[in-house]
Amino acid sequence: QVRLVESGGGLVQPGGSLRLSCVVSGGAISPATMAWYRQTPGKRRVLVATSGPDGLPNYEDSVKGRFTISRDNAKNTVTLQMNNLKSEDTAVYYCLRRYWARDYWGQGIQVTVSS
């Protein structure tokens, strides 16, 4: 059973930073695409960043230059470093593991950017 557990969320002031972590058990991340999504109330879940098996990242336009996705295959962990946070980054953030078209999601973690 593949399980993803996110951590590192919380409340931060605008301009601040947070680092989200996603620890995966029950399946290796090395051959998988890993991603972070976010969702706000009443809206669909949207892609924030991806990291392919080759480690190359891709970002949604609004987070380019502020967010960095990285992966540690040895620790089976993917992180999302979020800098210069804005109020519009407030959302529940979800970690995803995708392999052979099978998706596994974490439970989600709240990030709130507010003064």
ChimeraX attribute file (.defattr): number of C-alpha atoms within 10 A of each C-alpha:
attribute: neighborCount
match mode: 1-to-1
recipient: residues
	/A:1	6
	/A:2	13
	/A:3	15
	/A:4	22
	/A:5	17
	/A:6	22
	/A:7	15
	/A:8	15
	/A:9	17
	/A:10	14
	/A:11	15
	/A:12	18
	/A:13	14
	/A:14	17
	/A:15	14
	/A:16	14
	/A:17	17
	/A:18	19
	/A:19	16
	/A:20	21
	/A:21	21
	/A:22	26
	/A:23	18
	/A:24	24
	/A:25	15
	/A:26	10
	/A:27	15
	/A:28	16
	/A:29	24
	/A:30	18
	/A:31	15
	/A:32	21
	/A:33	20
	/A:34	28
	/A:35	26
	/A:36	25
	/A:37	19
	/A:38	22
	/A:39	19
	/A:40	15
	/A:41	8
	/A:42	6
	/A:43	8
	/A:44	9
	/A:45	15
	/A:46	14
	/A:47	17
	/A:48	22
	/A:49	23
	/A:50	24
	/A:51	21
	/A:52	17
	/A:53	16
	/A:54	10
	/A:55	17
	/A:56	12
	/A:57	16
	/A:58	16
	/A:59	19
	/A:60	13
	/A:61	9
	/A:62	11
	/A:63	17
	/A:64	12
	/A:65	11
	/A:66	13
	/A:67	20
	/A:68	19
	/A:69	24
	/A:70	19
	/A:71	22
	/A:72	13
	/A:73	15
	/A:74	9
	/A:75	12
	/A:76	17
	/A:77	21
	/A:78	24
	/A:79	22
	/A:80	23
	/A:81	15
	/A:82	20
	/A:83	17
	/A:84	15
	/A:85	22
	/A:86	18
	/A:87	15
	/A:88	12
	/A:89	20
	/A:90	19
	/A:91	19
	/A:92	18
	/A:93	27
	/A:94	25
	/A:95	28
	/A:96	24
	/A:97	27
	/A:98	16
	/A:99	17
	/A:100	8
	/A:101	9
	/A:102	8
	/A:103	13
	/A:104	17
	/A:105	19
	/A:106	19
	/A:107	14
	/A:108	22
	/A:109	19
	/A:110	19
	/A:111	21
	/A:112	20
	/A:113	21
	/A:114	16
	/A:115	9
